Amino acid sequence: MTEIETAFSEEFSHWGIVLPAGAVERGARGRITQAGWAIWYLCGSDEKGEYLDYYAAHRMTNDRHVRLRPDGSREGLPAIWDFRVCSDDPQQDAKLEADYIAHNQSVAKMLEEKGFGLQGDEPGGVQINRFLHLQGRDE
C-alpha cells in the first residue's frame, strides 16, 4: 500500500472506506459512494510531484478537499463552505451572504471542471447540501 493509500484509508477508517486496489499506481480517477459519503478522487502530478486529490462530502459533516502526496503529507484545497457568518446589520449581512454564495459557486465551478461535480446518484443529503450552499435566500 502506498503512503497516499494509507493516508486516505486512515481518514476514512471509521467507515471502512478505501481506494480501489491499485488506483494510485494506475493514476485512476473515480468516485466512492459508501456509508453516506460521496468521495471523488483523481491522481495527477504538478511541479512538486505526484498527488491524489479527493473531495469528500457527507450530510453530517463539512466538505473537505485534500491533496495527498507520496510522502504522506496533505494540503487543504478550496471546499464549499457549509456555514456563513451573519450580521444584525442588513447591509453587512447582505454582503456576507453574497461573499458566501460567490465563494461556494466559484468552488463548485472548479469542482465541476475537475470532474468532481454531482452526477445525481450521490446520497440525498450530499446533493441537498450542495444545492443549499450554492443558493441565496431569495433563490
Secondary structure, DSSP 8 states (H G I E B T S, - for coil): --HHHHHHHHHTGGGT----TTHHHHT-EEEEEETTEEEEEEEEEETTEEEEEEEEE-TTS--EEEEE-TTS-EEE-----S-----SSHHHHHHHHHHHHHHHHHHHHHHHHHT-S--S-S-HHHHHHHHHHT--TT-
